[in-house]
Amino acid sequence: MSGSAATSNSSTATTSTATTSTTDSSAPEGTTHSAVDIDRDGNVDVVHGTTADGTAINSYLDDTGNVVLVEADTDLNGTYDTLVYGGPDGTTIVESDSDDDGSADVIAKLSADGDVIQIDGLDRGQVVSSAIDVDGDGNLDVQLVDTDRDGDFDTTVVDADNDGSPDTVITDTDADGQADRIGYLGGEPHGENAPSTAPSGPESDVPESDVAESDVPEADTADTDPAAAYEPYADTTLDAHDAF
């Protein structure tokens, strides 16, 4: 995540490297202000421009002209706050720095079809919540939360009765890796899809500050272990993806 102003980034690169006016077809649509050959090999490496809605972007190209990384100033305040790059298996990773502190606050993972399959909320660089599409149906099924910020998820929020709203909170209160408390949001699960025997125990609400910046996920109950489905993001740039 770039912490420098969008305007100064472009001028610095242009001053120290060769520049060409050629517009690469792989760059996002909009207005191209400069195309820079940083290593002077005859190929454009960085294209600086703006999208149709005025968002300032830098597109980084590989030697074949494919875009492998895009940084953008989505809030138009002069600072690049969003990174988009390719992940494994054709996925796209979007990092967002909403407070312009130079560190991502939210990281989203999109499938090759463009569906959001995971959203992580970060606190000072540490993942503290993760909403995941466990069963691949296009909906975020489960949210894992690290309420005590110790680096391990201790709370799981699910929609036990498949009504589209999260209703069950499962918590590991003693950090032994085993769930030992279950509580409910807005009443116990009900309806034909509700569990036949819901465990009893004291109610446990998830603090609002521990939930990812997006809305609590709505989806069906996961069929697999949500903790096993969690995948930390690798800082890779494999395929070209244009998200703007």
VEXGUTOR-791268 format. One record per atom (N, C-alpha, C): x, y, z. Coordinates in steps of 0.001 Angstrom, whole numbers, plus 500000, padded with zeros to 6 digits. Example, Ala and Ser with C-alpha at 12.3 -4.5 7.8 and 13.67 -1.06 7.14 Angstrom:
BEGIN
513190494310507800 512300495500507800 513200496700507800 512850497750507080 513670498940507140 512900500030507870 
END
This chain:
BEGIN
500841498818500000 500000500000500000 500873501226500000 500661502098499054 501512503263498960 501054504323499926 501997504933500649 501639505980501574 501917507350501022 502425507457499803 502734508747499207 501595509216498349 501631510508498025 500541511092497250 500538510532495844 499336510423495263 499206509857493930 499924510704492901 499862512020493050 500483512883492062 501999512812492123 502573512718493314 504024512694493430 504618511374492960 503910510281493101 504407508991492637 504697509017491145 503754509557490415 503901509562488967 505076510421488533 505218511620489132 506274512512488710 507642511963489058 507767511275490187 509048510691490578 509485509626489588 508560508738489221 508904507658488291 509269508208486930 508542509232486465 508776509774485141 510116510489485075 510501511158486149 511746511908486151 512962510991486073 512890509821486726 514064508970486852 514139507866485803 513142507749484937 513132506664483966 512687507165482612 512865506310481606 512431506646480261 510916506606480191 510358507491479366 508917507584479249 508513507476477786 507414506796477540 506879506694476189 505395507007476236 504852507510475150 503439507870475109 502568506714474652 503175505564474406 502408504402473949 501421503948475017 500188503700474632 499169503207475552 499007501706475368 499206500934476433 499096499479476355 497642499055476466 497224498120475632 495834497687475612 495427496933476857 496430496460477649 496110495716478856 495767496627480024 496089497915479921 495831498833481022 494341499107481150 493865499441482371 492448499745482560 492002500899481677 490716500887481280 490187501932480419 490157503261481151 490309504347480412 490304505683480985 491311506530480254 491909507483480958 492887508376480369 494280507998480833 495199507799479898 496584507487480229 497402508771480230 498071509061481343 498871510266481457 500337510008481135 500823508822481478 502211508496481159 502392506999481158 503335506535480339 503709505123480296 505220505066480444 505691504333481450 507093504414481841 507799503078481643 508988503134481032 509864501979480896 510943502107481969 510716501507483130 511613501694484268 512984501095484021 513036499889483478 514324499216483304 514942499438481928 514320500303481129 514856500695479817 515122499507478894 514191498536478905 514332497378478026 513454497493476789 512812498640476641 511949498854475485 510500498501475726 510192497944476898 508813497587477227 508274498507478328 507014498868478203 506374499705479226 506204498892480500 506618499455481635 506522498776482924 505390499326483793 505144500631483721 504114501264484549 503316502230483696 502002502160483818 501116503103483142 500375503882484209 500508505190484186 499793506043485132 498650506732484410 497479506701485022 496327507342484399 495173507461485356 494000507735484815 492775507818485599 491688507016484911 490783506455485702 489647505737485144 488567506721484735 487498506204484172 486425507066483691 485793507882484818 485828507356486063 485233508093487172 486235508981487905 487439509114487365 488418510013487943 489369509388488938 489316508086489135 490208507416490068 491620507332489501 492599507842490244 493992507764489815 494503506342490013 495182505803488998 495684504429489080 497092504342488511 497855503402489032 499112502973488434 498961501500488096 499213501137486856 499129499749486422 500547499258486138 500934498162486783 502266497596486613 502179496398485681 503017496391484638 502943495395483583 504164494477483614 503949493226483181 505086492327483020 505691492522481628 506672491706481290 507391491890480031 506533491609478806 505404490914479001 504522490623477873 503365491616477765 503353492624478653 502323493649478572 501081493374479387 501084492305480193 499935492001481036 500019492751482361 498882493246482835 498825493950484107 498899492927485243 499887493081486135 500047492157487254 499728492812488590 499668494137488626 499352494847489864 498764496204489519 497704496566490225 497101497886490066 496990498522491442 497423499774491566 497189500536492782 496310501723492431 495396502070493329 494395503082493009 494120503983494194 493767505214493886 493319506187494879 491798506250494792 491125505308495453 489683505179495279 488879506272495965 489436506896497014 488698507954497693 489099509345497209 489933509385496180 490299510639495496 490923511661496437 491707511183497423 492322512117498363 493816512306498117 494311511768497009 495717511949496667 496634510860497159 496100509831497818 496912508729498339 496386507410497812 497272506548497345 496853505233496876 496429504386498069 495199503876498027 494645503147499165 494226501722498829 494315501335497574 493838500018497152 494844499342496237 495088498057496499 495929497238495637 495100496084495090 495289495765493829 494615494634493192 495668493810492468 495698492511492736 496670491645492077 496138490221492014 496787489401491225 496348488028491039 496754487144492188 495870486238492571 496155485241493583 496225483860492961 496326482809493770 496411481446493234 495098480985492616 495183480074491670 494011479442491056 493075480446490404 493621481490489808 492811482451489076 492050483428489943 492336483467491235 491645484403492117 492247485800492001 491514486761492513 491981488145492564 491965488608494012 493036489275494440 493140489790495793 493013491312495753 492153491861496617 491970493302496710 492287493730498139 493307494555498313 493669495085499622 493209496539499718 492591496887500846 492081498239501028 492621498844502320 493184500043502214 493704500790503366 492802502000503562 491747501853504366 490729502893504484 491189504100505285 492168503924506184 492612505042507013 493950505626506568 494446505195505415 495667505743504830 496867505688505778 496968504591506543 498121504455507432 499215503595506806 499020503193505546 500008502395504850 499853500907505030 498823500466505773 498595499043506025 497155498693505686 496951497538505062 495609497128504659 494716496900505871 493463497354505779 492464497133506820 491523495996506447 491284495831505154 490414494774504649 491082494143503438 491070492811503392 491565492085502227 490460491165501738 490081491330500481 489033490505499879 489639489576498842 489104488376498776 489535487386497789 488356487069496887 488543487222495575 487497486980494593 487843485746493774 486816484995493428 487019483821492591 487288484241491153 487629483267490316 487864483557488901 486615484102488224 485443483809488797 484176484308488256 483795485664488821 484599486189489730 484312487501490294 483502487484491571 483203486292492114 482452486208493369 483396486401494553 482924487142495559 483707487319496779 483637486028497587 484782485411497852 484797484140498566 485446484259499951 486057485396500241 486634485589501564 486887487073501792 486554487552502985 486863488924503384 487513488884504752 488732489405504834 489446489459506097 489476490888506627 489227491047507920 489405492322508586 490710492292509366 491511493347509252 492818493384509885 492904494517510905 493696494278511942 493980495293512947 495492495354513116 496082496478512667 497535496653512724 498258495481512046 497762495091510896 498392494061510096 498035492639510466 497274492438511533 496897491091511970 495438490818511614 495180489642511034 493809489260510686 493036488977511976 491948489717512196 491150489545513415 489752489024513117 489350489012511863 488070488414511488 488139487966510035 487407486910509719 487436486374508364 486082485783508018 485429486360507020 484168485840506511 484457485006505268 483933483780505235 484341482817504213 483126482161503556 483226481975502237 482262481154501507 482804479730501522 482390478941502502 482957477618502714 482503476624501652 481233476680501256 480695475668500353 480671476094498895 481225477263498581 481342477691497195 480039478031496514 479028478461497285 477733478794496684 477595480272496352 478674481036496512 478622482458496200 478239483331497365 477952482724498522 477590483476499714 478623483241500817 478842484246501642 479747484104502782 479002483399503898 479456482190504245 478710481320505146 479061481507506613 480330481744506882 480840481679508251 481746482870508509 481683483397509734 482637484425510130 483423483940511337 484758483983511213 485659483634512299 486212484919512901 486274484978514234 486692486207514905 487739485900515966 488789486713516002 489797486654517061 489480487788518035 488653487517519030 488158488574519911 489220489108520852 490190488262521251 491199488714522206 492514489095521542 492536489091520201 493693489538519429 494972488766519784 494837487458520032 496014486662520359 496564485915519152 495973486141517978 496432485493516764 495680484241516392 494733483804517250 493925482615516968 492447482982516994 491689482415516047 490245482623516048 489627481887517235 488777482577517987 488137481955519141 486623481973519070 486055482643518067 484607482755517942 484184482481516505 483122481723516345 482568481422515024 481109481849514985 480731482590513960 479352483047513782 478785482352512550 477634481676512706 477030480932511595 475530481173511540 474942480818510421 473495480829510226 473019479385510335 472657478970511555 472366477556511805 471060477096511177 470085478002511001 468797477575510458 468614477951508995 469680478425508355 469662478699506912 468589479696506492 468339480700507342 467329481685506969 467951482952506400 469249482954506201 469926484100505613 470480485086506608 470269484845507913 470780485745508940 471620484964509946 472770485499510360 473581484808511362 472837484740512684 472849483578513334 472072483436514557 472813482721515680 473895482043515374 474564481224516376 476015481652516531 476436481849517788 477799482255518106 478449481163518948 479511480574518446 480210479493519138 481577480022519568 481899479874520861 483098480511521406 483969479519522172 485275479660521997 486265478944522803 486755479920523868 486197479839525072 486470480832526104 487793480619526825 488330479388526820 489546479122527575 490768478849526688 490636479133525403 491760479040524464 492388477653524414 491554476610524571 492091475250524485 491838474617523128 491296475410522202 491039474904520865 489711474196520708 488911474143521807 487616473475521772 486512474473522129 485422474438521357 484284475307521657 483637474884522969 483358475863523828 482753475532525117 481597476440525493 481208477340524598 480061478200524881 479320478460523580 478014478462523654 477188478767522488 476138479789522884 475953480774522043 474953481799522282 474214482099520996 473200482957521100 472348483214519941 472154484707519745 472061485083518475 471792486460518095 470334486560517657 469544487325518386 468136487487518021 467296486260518243 467634485439519213 466848484242519506 467466483000518905 467040481842519392 467584480581518924 467154480293517483 467938479470516765 467546479072515406 466190478395515425 465406478622514358 464083478036514291 463780477657512848 462630477036512632 462244476633511292 462675475217510976 462319474770509774 462550473374509411 464028473040509255 464873474057509033 466293473805508866 467093473955510153 466426474286511257 467123474466512517 467643473127513024 468779473123513739 469285471878514313 468248471257515241 468139469908515231 467123469237516043 467419469341517521 468690469382517888 469070469521519292 470123470599519395 469706471797519747 470644472905519881 471310472849521238 472644472926521305 473326472900522602 472868474061523473 472813473831524781 472410474882525701 473635475500526332 473508476734526784 474622477413527423 474346478883527504 475187479642528209 474956481078528351 475112481790527032 474390482873526860 474463483636525637 475798484356525545 476302484486524322 477575485174524101 477448485990522835 477443487314522975 477333488192521817 478715488576521340 478883488737520032 480150489156519466 480226490674519507 481280491270520101 481398492735520117 481411493280518709 480734494426518514 480626494980517173 481986495291516579 482949495705517407 484258496071516894 485031494895516343 484591493666516668 485319492484516216 484792491928514917 483770492542514359 483196492065513119 483852492799511964 484080492115510863 484733492726509712 483953493942509255 484603494854508476 483990496098508089 482762495895507210 482664494781506519 481470494492505740 480383493978506667 479155493862506117 478060493334506916 478333491901507308 477717491463508410 477877490069508818 477386489186507686 478124488175507289 477772487370506111 476429486690506239 475749486604505084 474479485920505036 474601484731504101 474286483539504597 474393482370503730 473917481149504466 474057480005503788 473665478735504381 474720478258505349 474330477301506196 475274476733507135 476382476008506394 477627476181506870 478760475532506212 478716474039506453 479172473306505437 479213471851505542 480570471342505986 481554472236506023 482891471825506390 483382472656507554 484533472272508110 485121472989509233 485590474353508769 485019475456509277 485389476784508781 486831477133509062 487366476705510189 488751477033510501 489692476399509491 489352475188509041 490207474504508062 490142475183506705 489041475903506430 488879476548505128 489607477873505046 490048478418506180 490715479714506177 492067479620505503 492363480568504616 493634480600503924 494238481991504056 495375482139504750 496045483449504810 496450483876503411 496485485184503171 496808485674501852 498303485707501622 498715485162500477 500117485245500078 500282486472499204 501401487138499316 501660488334498538 502185487937497169 501294487406496334 501683486929495016 501026487753493945 501606487799492752 501047488491491607 501157487558490419 500165486674490281 500283485635489280 499652485999487954 498374486406487997 497657486663486758 497208488111486701 496903488556485486 496439489925485310 494947489997485550 494536490951486393 493112491151486660 492847492656486719 491850493133485972 491505494539485950 490224494713486741 490316495340487924 489137495489488787 488540496867488692 488986497674487788 488482499045487706 487854499304486355 
END
